[in-house]
Amino acid sequence: MPRRTATLIASTLTLIVLLGVALLAPAPYSEMSPGPTVNTLGDYGGDTVISISGRQTYPATGHLNMTTVRVTGADYSMNLVEGMLGWLRHDDKVVEHDTLYPQGQTAEQADQENAEEFSQSQDSAKVAALEELKIPVPSRVIVSAVVKSGASEGALHAGDVIKAVDGTAITKADQVATAVTRHKPGQQVTFTVIRAADAKRKSTKTQDVRITTRTSADGGPTRAVVGIQAGVEHIFPFAIDIKLADVGGPSAGMMFALGIVDKLTPGSLTGGNFVAGTGTIDDSGAVGPIGGIGLKTIGARDKGAQFFLTPADNCEEAAKDIPGGLTLVKVKTLDDAMAALKDIKAGDDKALPSCSRS
């Protein structure tokens, strides 16, 4: 074989090998795609999504579907071939890995964070729904976490109800830090608490606990700390249980709230229509933006949704590519969502506030 031909063949084979290695080498990307969409009024995975006991409930028809996005795991290693195929698919989205898992977040850390956000969203959905129905929901400030080896370890415990700090009544969680930072590191602060076990028994017995403050070590301004995280515990007048396996994050909050309201009121909020949506919710009923809005609208459309309740801050992005046959409805609050459902039930589509590009 002529030397020139051999050299050409060797070069070609080397190039093919290098291209193969480049295409199959791990790339710093993750993939997002439409995930399951679940009717909050129905069942999923063998469980009723929203169960209410201790209060009269009513049958509901139609759909109030929460929507999800499926993402590759934190440990998944995508190659360039998969990345290019993902970029070409309309229903998928390839993003930088750090967008979904910042600062090297592990799969376990991501799952824990999603679980905590999901739990908080359920709690806020319950509060917002009952407030919408004018059902009072009392609350109290508690110790939600104790820092390991911190000043309060062994003295205060998660679930203890904080009634006062240094004799001043506590009604909001942020008042605890304000009261503690009035001290200098090394000074004592007195907590008046109801122990968690007593609180569960509905006892009002209190005791004073004295904690010696320490100097903060979190990189912020130097201040006195006691090594606890204060939070709010709501006292619901009846049991509301939300079960939805393999779902995390806060984005289903609004749809959970609507599902609870529908089950607690006569008739059907949807009038039998298929309504889907997404959005975080806080205790006051304010609806917040979420990620992956375009993928969620696709998932909702594919499932059969006619209307999609869209957080106002996601409207511009969602309106760039609206799936055929789906009406995007702009909402800022739970009240907005309720008003939209009233128009949908009445068949008054023209009255709906729609999403549009700026």
Secondary structure as a PSIPRED ss2 file (coil, helix, strand):
# PSIPRED VFORMAT (PSIPRED V4.0)

   1 M C   1.000  0.000  0.000
   2 P C   1.000  0.000  0.000
   3 R H   0.000  1.000  0.000
   4 R H   0.000  1.000  0.000
   5 T H   0.000  1.000  0.000
   6 A H   0.000  1.000  0.000
   7 T H   0.000  1.000  0.000
   8 L H   0.000  1.000  0.000
   9 I H   0.000  1.000  0.000
  10 A H   0.000  1.000  0.000
  11 S H   0.000  1.000  0.000
  12 T H   0.000  1.000  0.000
  13 L H   0.000  1.000  0.000
  14 T H   0.000  1.000  0.000
  15 L H   0.000  1.000  0.000
  16 I H   0.000  1.000  0.000
  17 V H   0.000  1.000  0.000
  18 L H   0.000  1.000  0.000
  19 L H   0.000  1.000  0.000
  20 G H   0.000  1.000  0.000
  21 V H   0.000  1.000  0.000
  22 A H   0.000  1.000  0.000
  23 L H   0.000  1.000  0.000
  24 L H   0.000  1.000  0.000
  25 A C   1.000  0.000  0.000
  26 P E   0.000  0.000  1.000
  27 A E   0.000  0.000  1.000
  28 P C   1.000  0.000  0.000
  29 Y E   0.000  0.000  1.000
  30 S E   0.000  0.000  1.000
  31 E E   0.000  0.000  1.000
  32 M E   0.000  0.000  1.000
  33 S E   0.000  0.000  1.000
  34 P E   0.000  0.000  1.000
  35 G E   0.000  0.000  1.000
  36 P E   0.000  0.000  1.000
  37 T E   0.000  0.000  1.000
  38 V E   0.000  0.000  1.000
  39 N E   0.000  0.000  1.000
  40 T C   1.000  0.000  0.000
  41 L C   1.000  0.000  0.000
  42 G C   1.000  0.000  0.000
  43 D E   0.000  0.000  1.000
  44 Y E   0.000  0.000  1.000
  45 G C   1.000  0.000  0.000
  46 G C   1.000  0.000  0.000
  47 D E   0.000  0.000  1.000
  48 T E   0.000  0.000  1.000
  49 V C   1.000  0.000  0.000
  50 I E   0.000  0.000  1.000
  51 S E   0.000  0.000  1.000
  52 I E   0.000  0.000  1.000
  53 S E   0.000  0.000  1.000
  54 G C   1.000  0.000  0.000
  55 R C   1.000  0.000  0.000
  56 Q C   1.000  0.000  0.000
  57 T C   1.000  0.000  0.000
  58 Y C   1.000  0.000  0.000
  59 P C   1.000  0.000  0.000
  60 A C   1.000  0.000  0.000
  61 T C   1.000  0.000  0.000
  62 G C   1.000  0.000  0.000
  63 H E   0.000  0.000  1.000
  64 L E   0.000  0.000  1.000
  65 N E   0.000  0.000  1.000
  66 M E   0.000  0.000  1.000
  67 T E   0.000  0.000  1.000
  68 T E   0.000  0.000  1.000
  69 V E   0.000  0.000  1.000
  70 R E   0.000  0.000  1.000
  71 V E   0.000  0.000  1.000
  72 T C   1.000  0.000  0.000
  73 G C   1.000  0.000  0.000
  74 A C   1.000  0.000  0.000
  75 D C   1.000  0.000  0.000
  76 Y C   1.000  0.000  0.000
  77 S C   1.000  0.000  0.000
  78 M E   0.000  0.000  1.000
  79 N E   0.000  0.000  1.000
  80 L H   0.000  1.000  0.000
  81 V H   0.000  1.000  0.000
  82 E H   0.000  1.000  0.000
  83 G H   0.000  1.000  0.000
  84 M H   0.000  1.000  0.000
  85 L H   0.000  1.000  0.000
  86 G H   0.000  1.000  0.000
  87 W H   0.000  1.000  0.000
  88 L H   0.000  1.000  0.000
  89 R C   1.000  0.000  0.000
  90 H C   1.000  0.000  0.000
  91 D C   1.000  0.000  0.000
  92 D C   1.000  0.000  0.000
  93 K E   0.000  0.000  1.000
  94 V E   0.000  0.000  1.000
  95 V E   0.000  0.000  1.000
  96 E E   0.000  0.000  1.000
  97 H H   0.000  1.000  0.000
  98 D H   0.000  1.000  0.000
  99 T H   0.000  1.000  0.000
 100 L H   0.000  1.000  0.000
 101 Y C   1.000  0.000  0.000
 102 P H   0.000  1.000  0.000
 103 Q H   0.000  1.000  0.000
 104 G H   0.000  1.000  0.000
 105 Q C   1.000  0.000  0.000
 106 T C   1.000  0.000  0.000
 107 A H   0.000  1.000  0.000
 108 E H   0.000  1.000  0.000
 109 Q H   0.000  1.000  0.000
 110 A H   0.000  1.000  0.000
 111 D H   0.000  1.000  0.000
 112 Q H   0.000  1.000  0.000
 113 E H   0.000  1.000  0.000
 114 N H   0.000  1.000  0.000
 115 A H   0.000  1.000  0.000
 116 E H   0.000  1.000  0.000
 117 E H   0.000  1.000  0.000
 118 F H   0.000  1.000  0.000
 119 S H   0.000  1.000  0.000
 120 Q H   0.000  1.000  0.000
 121 S H   0.000  1.000  0.000
 122 Q H   0.000  1.000  0.000
 123 D H   0.000  1.000  0.000
 124 S H   0.000  1.000  0.000
 125 A H   0.000  1.000  0.000
 126 K H   0.000  1.000  0.000
 127 V H   0.000  1.000  0.000
 128 A H   0.000  1.000  0.000
 129 A H   0.000  1.000  0.000
 130 L H   0.000  1.000  0.000
 131 E H   0.000  1.000  0.000
 132 E H   0.000  1.000  0.000
 133 L C   1.000  0.000  0.000
 134 K C   1.000  0.000  0.000
 135 I C   1.000  0.000  0.000
 136 P C   1.000  0.000  0.000
 137 V C   1.000  0.000  0.000
 138 P C   1.000  0.000  0.000
 139 S E   0.000  0.000  1.000
 140 R E   0.000  0.000  1.000
 141 V E   0.000  0.000  1.000
 142 I E   0.000  0.000  1.000
 143 V E   0.000  0.000  1.000
 144 S E   0.000  0.000  1.000
 145 A E   0.000  0.000  1.000
 146 V E   0.000  0.000  1.000
 147 V C   1.000  0.000  0.000
 148 K C   1.000  0.000  0.000
 149 S C   1.000  0.000  0.000
 150 G C   1.000  0.000  0.000
 151 A C   1.000  0.000  0.000
 152 S C   1.000  0.000  0.000
 153 E E   0.000  0.000  1.000
 154 G C   1.000  0.000  0.000
 155 A C   1.000  0.000  0.000
 156 L E   0.000  0.000  1.000
 157 H C   1.000  0.000  0.000
 158 A C   1.000  0.000  0.000
 159 G C   1.000  0.000  0.000
 160 D C   1.000  0.000  0.000
 161 V E   0.000  0.000  1.000
 162 I E   0.000  0.000  1.000
 163 K E   0.000  0.000  1.000
 164 A E   0.000  0.000  1.000
 165 V E   0.000  0.000  1.000
 166 D C   1.000  0.000  0.000
 167 G C   1.000  0.000  0.000
 168 T E   0.000  0.000  1.000
 169 A E   0.000  0.000  1.000
 170 I C   1.000  0.000  0.000
 171 T C   1.000  0.000  0.000
 172 K C   1.000  0.000  0.000
 173 A C   1.000  0.000  0.000
 174 D H   0.000  1.000  0.000
 175 Q H   0.000  1.000  0.000
 176 V H   0.000  1.000  0.000
 177 A H   0.000  1.000  0.000
 178 T H   0.000  1.000  0.000
 179 A H   0.000  1.000  0.000
 180 V H   0.000  1.000  0.000
 181 T C   1.000  0.000  0.000
 182 R C   1.000  0.000  0.000
 183 H C   1.000  0.000  0.000
 184 K C   1.000  0.000  0.000
 185 P C   1.000  0.000  0.000
 186 G C   1.000  0.000  0.000
 187 Q C   1.000  0.000  0.000
 188 Q E   0.000  0.000  1.000
 189 V E   0.000  0.000  1.000
 190 T E   0.000  0.000  1.000
 191 F E   0.000  0.000  1.000
 192 T E   0.000  0.000  1.000
 193 V E   0.000  0.000  1.000
 194 I E   0.000  0.000  1.000
 195 R C   1.000  0.000  0.000
 196 A H   0.000  1.000  0.000
 197 A H   0.000  1.000  0.000
 198 D H   0.000  1.000  0.000
 199 A H   0.000  1.000  0.000
 200 K H   0.000  1.000  0.000
 201 R C   1.000  0.000  0.000
 202 K C   1.000  0.000  0.000
 203 S C   1.000  0.000  0.000
 204 T C   1.000  0.000  0.000
 205 K C   1.000  0.000  0.000
 206 T C   1.000  0.000  0.000
 207 Q E   0.000  0.000  1.000
 208 D E   0.000  0.000  1.000
 209 V E   0.000  0.000  1.000
 210 R E   0.000  0.000  1.000
 211 I E   0.000  0.000  1.000
 212 T E   0.000  0.000  1.000
 213 T C   1.000  0.000  0.000
 214 R E   0.000  0.000  1.000
 215 T E   0.000  0.000  1.000
 216 S C   1.000  0.000  0.000
 217 A C   1.000  0.000  0.000
 218 D C   1.000  0.000  0.000
 219 G C   1.000  0.000  0.000
 220 G C   1.000  0.000  0.000
 221 P C   1.000  0.000  0.000
 222 T C   1.000  0.000  0.000
 223 R C   1.000  0.000  0.000
 224 A E   0.000  0.000  1.000
 225 V E   0.000  0.000  1.000
 226 V C   1.000  0.000  0.000
 227 G C   1.000  0.000  0.000
 228 I E   0.000  0.000  1.000
 229 Q E   0.000  0.000  1.000
 230 A E   0.000  0.000  1.000
 231 G E   0.000  0.000  1.000
 232 V E   0.000  0.000  1.000
 233 E E   0.000  0.000  1.000
 234 H E   0.000  0.000  1.000
 235 I C   1.000  0.000  0.000
 236 F C   1.000  0.000  0.000
 237 P C   1.000  0.000  0.000
 238 F C   1.000  0.000  0.000
 239 A E   0.000  0.000  1.000
 240 I E   0.000  0.000  1.000
 241 D E   0.000  0.000  1.000
 242 I E   0.000  0.000  1.000
 243 K C   1.000  0.000  0.000
 244 L C   1.000  0.000  0.000
 245 A C   1.000  0.000  0.000
 246 D C   1.000  0.000  0.000
 247 V C   1.000  0.000  0.000
 248 G C   1.000  0.000  0.000
 249 G C   1.000  0.000  0.000
 250 P C   1.000  0.000  0.000
 251 S C   1.000  0.000  0.000
 252 A C   1.000  0.000  0.000
 253 G H   0.000  1.000  0.000
 254 M H   0.000  1.000  0.000
 255 M H   0.000  1.000  0.000
 256 F H   0.000  1.000  0.000
 257 A H   0.000  1.000  0.000
 258 L H   0.000  1.000  0.000
 259 G H   0.000  1.000  0.000
 260 I H   0.000  1.000  0.000
 261 V H   0.000  1.000  0.000
 262 D H   0.000  1.000  0.000
 263 K H   0.000  1.000  0.000
 264 L H   0.000  1.000  0.000
 265 T C   1.000  0.000  0.000
 266 P C   1.000  0.000  0.000
 267 G C   1.000  0.000  0.000
 268 S C   1.000  0.000  0.000
 269 L C   1.000  0.000  0.000
 270 T C   1.000  0.000  0.000
 271 G C   1.000  0.000  0.000
 272 G C   1.000  0.000  0.000
 273 N C   1.000  0.000  0.000
 274 F E   0.000  0.000  1.000
 275 V E   0.000  0.000  1.000
 276 A E   0.000  0.000  1.000
 277 G E   0.000  0.000  1.000
 278 T C   1.000  0.000  0.000
 279 G C   1.000  0.000  0.000
 280 T E   0.000  0.000  1.000
 281 I E   0.000  0.000  1.000
 282 D C   1.000  0.000  0.000
 283 D C   1.000  0.000  0.000
 284 S C   1.000  0.000  0.000
 285 G C   1.000  0.000  0.000
 286 A E   0.000  0.000  1.000
 287 V E   0.000  0.000  1.000
 288 G E   0.000  0.000  1.000
 289 P C   1.000  0.000  0.000
 290 I C   1.000  0.000  0.000
 291 G C   1.000  0.000  0.000
 292 G C   1.000  0.000  0.000
 293 I H   0.000  1.000  0.000
 294 G H   0.000  1.000  0.000
 295 L H   0.000  1.000  0.000
 296 K H   0.000  1.000  0.000
 297 T H   0.000  1.000  0.000
 298 I H   0.000  1.000  0.000
 299 G H   0.000  1.000  0.000
 300 A H   0.000  1.000  0.000
 301 R H   0.000  1.000  0.000
 302 D H   0.000  1.000  0.000
 303 K H   0.000  1.000  0.000
 304 G C   1.000  0.000  0.000
 305 A C   1.000  0.000  0.000
 306 Q C   1.000  0.000  0.000
 307 F E   0.000  0.000  1.000
 308 F E   0.000  0.000  1.000
 309 L E   0.000  0.000  1.000
 310 T E   0.000  0.000  1.000
 311 P E   0.000  0.000  1.000
 312 A H   0.000  1.000  0.000
 313 D H   0.000  1.000  0.000
 314 N H   0.000  1.000  0.000
 315 C H   0.000  1.000  0.000
 316 E H   0.000  1.000  0.000
 317 E H   0.000  1.000  0.000
 318 A H   0.000  1.000  0.000
 319 A C   1.000  0.000  0.000
 320 K C   1.000  0.000  0.000
 321 D C   1.000  0.000  0.000
 322 I C   1.000  0.000  0.000
 323 P C   1.000  0.000  0.000
 324 G C   1.000  0.000  0.000
 325 G C   1.000  0.000  0.000
 326 L C   1.000  0.000  0.000
 327 T E   0.000  0.000  1.000
 328 L E   0.000  0.000  1.000
 329 V E   0.000  0.000  1.000
 330 K E   0.000  0.000  1.000
 331 V E   0.000  0.000  1.000
 332 K C   1.000  0.000  0.000
 333 T E   0.000  0.000  1.000
 334 L H   0.000  1.000  0.000
 335 D H   0.000  1.000  0.000
 336 D H   0.000  1.000  0.000
 337 A H   0.000  1.000  0.000
 338 M H   0.000  1.000  0.000
 339 A H   0.000  1.000  0.000
 340 A H   0.000  1.000  0.000
 341 L H   0.000  1.000  0.000
 342 K H   0.000  1.000  0.000
 343 D H   0.000  1.000  0.000
 344 I H   0.000  1.000  0.000
 345 K H   0.000  1.000  0.000
 346 A H   0.000  1.000  0.000
 347 G C   1.000  0.000  0.000
 348 D C   1.000  0.000  0.000
 349 D H   0.000  1.000  0.000
 350 K H   0.000  1.000  0.000
 351 A H   0.000  1.000  0.000
 352 L C   1.000  0.000  0.000
 353 P C   1.000  0.000  0.000
 354 S E   0.000  0.000  1.000
 355 C C   1.000  0.000  0.000
 356 S C   1.000  0.000  0.000
 357 R C   1.000  0.000  0.000
 358 S C   1.000  0.000  0.000
